[in-house]
Structure formats: structure tokens, C-alpha cells
Amino acid sequence: MGGGFHCRLRASFYGASSGERTSGIWTGWVQLCGACAGIAFNAGEWPLLTLTVPREELIFEKGNVTVYADSADGCRRLCEWVKEAGTTTQNAPLAVDTALNGEAYKQQVARAVAEIRRGEYVKVIVSRAIPLPSRIDMPATLLYGRQANTPVRSFMFRQEGREALGFSPELVMSVTGNKVVTEPLAGTRDRMGNPEHNKAKEAELLHDSKEVLEHILSVKEAIAELEAVCQPGSVVVEDLMSVRQRGSVQHLGSGVSGQLSENKDAWDAFTVLFPSITASGIPKNAALNAIMQIEKTPRELYSGAILLLDDTRFDAALVLRSVFQDSQRSWIQAGAGIIAQSTPERELTETREKLASIAPYLMV
């Protein structure tokens, strides 16, 4: 494999008497829903929150695989499993019509624009789900799709009959020590052509007043949210409105950071930053209510967050550019940020551009 294996034993994941966790990581997910903001919501079928302590871990880095297990036998078994694993697949791509239900989505966007212009809220993210005609091979899709995507984080899981994978474009939050960072993305153009086309779309994105306004609104909200949990004067914009390439699209992105107040921790920061502004809207509670009224069907994990945390860090990645399946259905989903200047046709096009980061790579 061009590198080697590093096997590390863990005597215990929990203290013998107290049950307190002593090492390892937590992984899990949390849904975007009204419960996170303390408002009533329509429950779906998936859990609102899960957290798991893995008994065994494989950490892949360039040239190396590190195995964590609680026994020498466990280490040996996992090392052999990795050595025997192949990369060839006999899968076939699944044809998906990303224009499906487009007219209904344009009506939803028009409704949102009208409500915004009446002053009910400032911005809302309206999404659309595309049902898939077949179940998806998740590992093959991850392998194929990751080669064409440039995510800030990628993930895949299977838990109690529910499966998801994704190429997350955005960090809801990352905390290391007492520094907290959030990276809102808002404003989109495609990057599905040749280099000249993509460069022209980048220039268009940077000079489009609607896209710039949508982005700046999100940055202002991110600053306000961090100021609620950070030391006075510590919140700064480290990177304003740079172009981030994310698979089939490019976004305006910014980085906002601060130093947590002495009486605040990573969970306090997550409480104010999630649900993400860029997956809900402004003001957040009004936008969440609007989403429930406009979309009708619960989003389940879409636009929620994938969590990874241990004693030194807390990462939360936004669940977008993803595919989901359970015992009842398989689907992909994408949304667009709606403000007063939005047009239904353009927002439908934007959802199709985002779906192009996942739809062509679905394998059966």
C-alpha cells in the first residue's frame, strides 16, 4: 500500500466503575428540525440525534492506515481485512432525472419570495427531494463520487437500516481548543464546463448582486451567532467571499472565527450555530417555520450535520450533496437560498447544478 499499518490497543473505552469514556471518538448526526430551535415540528422517521462510540477504528491517511482496537486479535483481524479489500467494482450508474417535480418547486420558490416581500422573513432555503427508482450501492457510490468532488468533509454510514453518504461542502462548526470556526457558503454558480466556462461563471458569481447580498447576509448572521458565545472583540472574519470549488458547483465562502468565552464550550457554540443559517434561513426560527409549511415532507438528515468529536475537537459538517436510503425509499435532495431578489427558474437551475455533484455518481 506504499506505507504501513500502525496498530494501537485501547484497554478500555469506558472507566471500569463510572462508565465514563476515557479515549476514542464520538460520531453521529443531528437533523435540522424545529426541536433544535425550541419550536414545534413535523417529525420524520429518522432519529433526531445519534451519537456512537466505535469499538474499532480505521484511520486512512496518505500512505498509512492506523488501526485502533481493544485487543491484539482485533488489530490483526482489521489489518487482514484491509489488506484483502479490493477497489474494483462491477457496479452500473443509475439514471436520474433531476428535473423531476421542477414545476412544483418553482411554485414553492414563488411562495417563499412572496412571503419574504411581505416581511415575514428575510431568507429561506427551500429544498426538493428526488426519489430514486432503485436502491444504491453506498460504498461504490462513495468511491466513484469522491473522485469527482472536492468536499470539506465526506462521510458514509449505515445504522439500524438507515444509510447515507455525502460530500459535504461546508463546515457548520469546527472547534479546536477554545477557537471556534464557521464557514458559511452562500451564492452559487456551476462549474461543469471547460476552464474558460468555469472562470466566466466565477466572475459572474462575484459580481451578481443577488448572490453577493445572499452571502453577506449569511456572514452577518454568523458573526452575530459567534458573538453570543465568544470573548468580546475576538470574533473576526478571516476570509471574506472567496470562491470555493465544490464538485459541480462553486460557492462564495467566508471564514468567521472567535475565541470561546470561559464559561462556554463547543456544545454552546453548536447550539447557536446549528441549524446552519445556510440550510435554514434568516431569522432562523421564522425560516424553520416556513420550511415546514412550504416543503411539507420532513427533511430527515438532509441539511442536518455529521458530528465528529473527541477530547480536543468538535467538527460538524453540513449534510448536503448526499444520498439517503432506508427500508422505504432512496432519495437525493438539494435546495437554494431564497431572498427577495430570487426567481423561481434560476433557483430550480441551482438545485440541478447542486444535484450534479451526486446524481451522476449513484451506483447500483
N, C-alpha and C positions, 0 to 999 in steps of 0.2 A: 504493500500500500504506500510505499515511498516514505514511511515513517515508522511508528511503532505503537504498541499498546502500553498504557500505564494503568495498572490495577491498584485500586485503593480500597481498603477494607473499612467498614464502619462497624464498630462494636454494637452500636445501638442507635436507633432513630429517636428513641424516647428515653427519658430518665426511668430507672427501674421502678421507683416508687411514686414519683409525682406525675408521670405521664408527660412531662414537659419535653418538647422537642429539643435535641441537642445538636443536630447537624443536618445537612441536606437542604433541599429547596422545597418550596411550595409552588405548585402550578394550579391553574384553574381558569375560570372565566366568570364574567358577570354580564348580565343582559342590560341593554338600555331599556329602562322602563320607568314608569311614574314612581315606583316604590323608591328608587334612588333619590328622588327629589321630594318624597313625602306626599305624593298625590295619588289619587285612585287611578287604577289602570286595568286594562283587559289582559288577564293572564293567558299565556300560551301554554304549550305542552312541555317546554324545556325548563329545567331548573333556573331560577333567577341567579344563583351563585353556586359555584362548586370550588372547593379547594382540596388538593390532593398532595400527600407526601409520597413521592415514589420510593419504593423499596430498593429499586436498582436504577441506575442512570448510565447512559452512554452519552459522552460529550465529544462531538466531532469537531476538530479543528484542522487546519491545513496540515496534512502530513501526520496527524496524530489522532488516536482515539483513546479517551480516558474512560475507564470503567469504574463505577462506584457500586459496591455490593456489600452485603453484610456477612459474607462468607467467602473463603477461598474457592469453594466449589462454584459459587455464584459467579465469581470473576472468570473462572475458567470456562464455564458454560457460555457466558456472554461473549468472551473473546472468540470462541469457536464459532458462535452464531454469526458474528460479524465477518469472520474470515470466509465463511461459506456463502454469505449473501452475494447474490449477483446483481447486475444492473440492467440486464436485458429484459425486455418485456414483450409480450405478444398482444398488446392492447390495441384497440382501434379508437379513433376520436369519435366523439358524439356530436352530431349535427344539432345546432341550437339556433332558433330564430329569436334574436334579441330585439326584434321589433314587435314581438307579441304583446298585445294589450296596450300598444302605444297610444291609441286614441283615448282610452280611459285615463292613462297617465296625464295626457295633456289637459284633460278636464280637471284633474286633481291639481295640477300646477295653476291653472286659471283660477280655481277656487282659492288657492293659497295667496296668489297675487292680489285678488280682490280683498281678502281679509287683511293683508298687510297694508293695503292702501286705505283701509278703513281704520287703521291704527290699532288693530288687535295684537299685533306683534311686529317685529322688525325683520326677522329672518326665520325660515324653517327649512329643514331638509326633508324633502318628500321622496320616498323610495318606491321602487317597483320590483316585484319578485317575478322571476321567470321559472315556471315549473319545467322540470326535465323529464323526458319520456322514459328514462332508464336510470337504474342505479349506477353510481360512479365507482370506479376503482380509485380509491383515495391515494394510496401510495404512488401509483403510476401517474396520476394527475399532478401530484406534488413534484415528482421527478421531472416531468415534461414541462410543467408550467414554471417551475423555478428558473429554468434556463432562459426564459423569455421575460422574466420580471426582475425588478430592482427594488424589492421591498425594504422597509426599515426593519421589519421583523417578518419571519414566516412561521407557520405553525400547522400542526395536524394533530388530531386526537380522535379516539374512539372511546366512548364511555357510556355504558348502560344502554346500548342500542342507538346512541346518537353520535354522529360523526361530522366533523368539519375540518376544512383546511383553508388556508388563506395566505395571501401575500400582502401583509398589512402595509399601507403606505405611510402611516402616521403614528407617532408616539402620543398617546394621551398624557403620559407622565413617565418620567424616569427620575428616581431618587437614589443618589449615592451619598452616603454620609448625611449632611444636612442640606445639600444642594438639590433643588428640585427643578426639573426642566420640562417644559411642554412645548410641542412643536405643531401648532395649528397649520393645516393646509386648507386653503380655500381659493378658488379660482382655477379653472381647468381648460386645457386645450389638448387635442390629440397629438400623438407623435407616432403615427402609423405609416408615415411616408418615407421618402428618401431624406438624407440630411438637410437638403435645401428646404424641403417642405416643413420639416420639424423645426428648423431655425426660424422660418417665417411664422409658424404658429407660436413660437416662443415670443417673438417680437409683438405679435398680435395680443397675446396674453398680457404682457407687461404694459400695454397701452390701452387695454379695454377698460373703460371707466366702470362698467358694471362689475367686472371681475376684481379690479383693484379695490373698489368700495366694499365688496363682499369680504375680501381678505382683511382689510384694515378693521372692519367691524369685529371680526373674529379675534384679531390681535388685541384690540382694546379690551375685549371681554376677558381674554387670557390674562392680561395684566391685572385687571380688577380681581380676578379669582385668586391669583397668586398673592396679591397684596393682603388678602384676608388671612393668609396663613404664614406669611414670611416676615422677616425682620424689616422694620421701616427703612425705606431707602435702598433695600437690597435687590428689588425687582428691576431687571434690565432686559432690554431687547437685544439679544446677542447677534441676531441675524434677521434683517427685515426684508421680506418679499423677494427672496431668491427663488429661482426656478428649480424645482425638484423633479427629476425624471422618475416616473413610476410605471414601468411596463408600457402599456399602450397610450398612456396619457402623461402630461406634465402639469404640475401644480405650482401656484405661488405658495411658498412656505416661509415661515418665520420661526425663530427660536427665542423663547422667553424663559428666563430663569430667575431664581431667587434663593435666599438662604432661609430655611425654615426657622420660625420663632422657637425659642427654647421650650415652650410649652406645647409645641406641635410636632407631630410625627408624619410619616409617609401616608398613613391612613387618613389623617386630617386633610392632607393635600389631595388625596384621591377623592375624598368626599366633595371637595369644591370643584375639582376638575372633571369629574365624571357625573353624569353623562357628558361626553365631549360636546363642546359648542359646535364643532364642525359636523356632528352627526345628529344634533337636535335642533338648535337654533337660538335666537335671541328675542326676548328674555327666555331663559331656559324652560321655566315651568309653563309659560304660555305656549312655547313651541312644542313641548311634550304633549300638552293637551290637544294642540292642533294635529299633531301626527296621529294620535289615537282616533280623532274624528275623521281625518282625511283618508288614512290608509286602511282602517277597519281591522285588518288581519295583524295579529301580533308579529313583531319582527323576530321573535326568538333571539338567537345570538347575534344576528346581523346588527351592526353598529354598536355592539357591546365592546367588551375589552377582554383580551387574553392576558392573564396575570402570571408573572414570574417573580418570586421574591425569596430572599433569604435574610441572613442577619445583617447584610451590608448594602442591599439594593432592593428596589421595588420597581419593576418595569410593568407598564400597562400599554399594550398595543391595540389600536383601534381595529375592530373586526370589519374590514372591507375587502373587496376583491377576493371573495371567498365563495365556497360551495358548501352546502349543508345537506344532510340527509338523516332521516330516522326511519322508523318502521312504516310510516305512512307516505312519505314523499321525499323527493330530492329537488333542490332548487338553488338558483343563484339570485343575487339581488344587488341593486345599485340605486343610488339616489343623487340628487342635485340640490344645491343650496338655492333657495328661492328668496329673492328680495323684491322690492317694488319695481325694479327695472327688468325683471325676468320676463322671458317669453316662453310659452309652452313648447314651441318647436325646438328652440335651442336647448332647453333643459332635457327634452327627450333625447336629443342627439348626444348630450353629455352623458346620460346614463348608458347609452350604447357604446360610447367611447370607453367608459369605465368597464363595462362588461367584457370588452375585448381583451382585458387583462386576464380573464379567467375562462371565458366561454370557448375559445379555440383550443384549449389545453385539457378539456374534460375527456377522460379516458374511461372506456368500459371494458 
